[in-house]
Amino acid sequence: MDDSNIRAGAELYRSTCAQCHGAPGETLSPVGQGILPLAPKLLSATRRNNPPIMFWVIKNGVKMTAMPAFGKTWDDKQIWQMTAFLNKGRGISVKDYAALSAGAGAAK
């Protein structure tokens, strides 16, 4: 869970997950607003984001929800990078999120 993996996970989050799970300082997309049940706010300060559980959920998805299985399109390294970011990113500020995920097109 080093800084380079956390940054890579933040970039993946911005490009792939923020649409449904939201991001600090950003309005939830229309897609995210339309999901029922609503996707959890993964960057909330109160989330636990247990790394082994998050890895499994990201890799395998959640049946009967809008959470897809990324294990067919992402390798394990990418999934662990996302897991590292979700663990580190709980309660992240708007400024820190923008800086960390900047590689995916965030404003600098």
N, C-alpha and C positions, 0 to 999 in steps of 0.2 A: 504494500500500500504506500509506495513512494510517490513523491510529487509528480513525476512524469506520468505515472499511471492514473493518478487522481485527475490531472489535467486532461488526459486522453478520455477518461470517463466523463468529465464535465462537457467536453466537446460532443461526445456521443449523446449525452443527455439532451443538450440544447438541440441537436439536429434530429433526434428520434423520439425522446420521451416528453419533453416540455409541452408539446402540443396537447397531450392528454393529462399529464400529471401536474402541469403548471411550473412556473419558475418565479423566483423573487422579483417583484416589481413589474411583472408582466400580466396582462389580462389573459385569462384562460381562453384558448381558441374556441371557435364554435364547435369543433369536433369534440373537444374536451368537455364543453358544456352540455353536449348532447348524449354523452355516455351515461347509461344507467345500468348498474349503479355507478356513481361518479368514481373516477379513478382516485386513489389516495394521493394526498399531497406528500410526495416522497421526500421533500426537502424541509418539511415542518420540523421545528426544533423538538417536538415531542415524539417523533418517529424513532423506532428502535433500529430498523434497517440492519438486522443481524446478517452479517456477510454470507454465511453458508445458505441461509434461507433465501436471501435476495438472489444469490447466484442461481439456485434451483428455479426460482420463479421466473427470472429473466430467461433462463435457458429453456424451460419447459412451458411457460405460459400458465394461465389459469383458465380452466375449462368453464364455459358458460359465462364468461366475462369478455370484455374487449381486450384483455391482456394477451398479446400474441406470444408465441414461443420464438425467441430469437436464436435458439440453438441451431437452427438450420441455415441461418444467414450470417451469424457472428461466430468467430472461433472462441474457445475458452478464455484466451487472453483478453479479448474485448469484453467479454462478460465479466471477468474479474476486474477490469478497469472501471466498468460501470459500477460494480459492487463497491469498489474502493471509493469512488466519488460519492455514492449514496451514503456510505458510512461516514465519510468526512464532511459531507455537505449539509448535514442536518442543521437547520437554523442559520444557514449561510446568508450573509447580507446581500443586498442588491449589487453593491459595488464589487464585492468579492466574487459573486457569481459571474458578473459580466467580465471581470478580469480573467477568471479561471477558464471560462468557456469561450474566450475570444477567438480561439483558433477555428471555431465553427461559424464565424461570421458575426459575432457580437460586436457592438460598438466599443471602441477602445477609448 
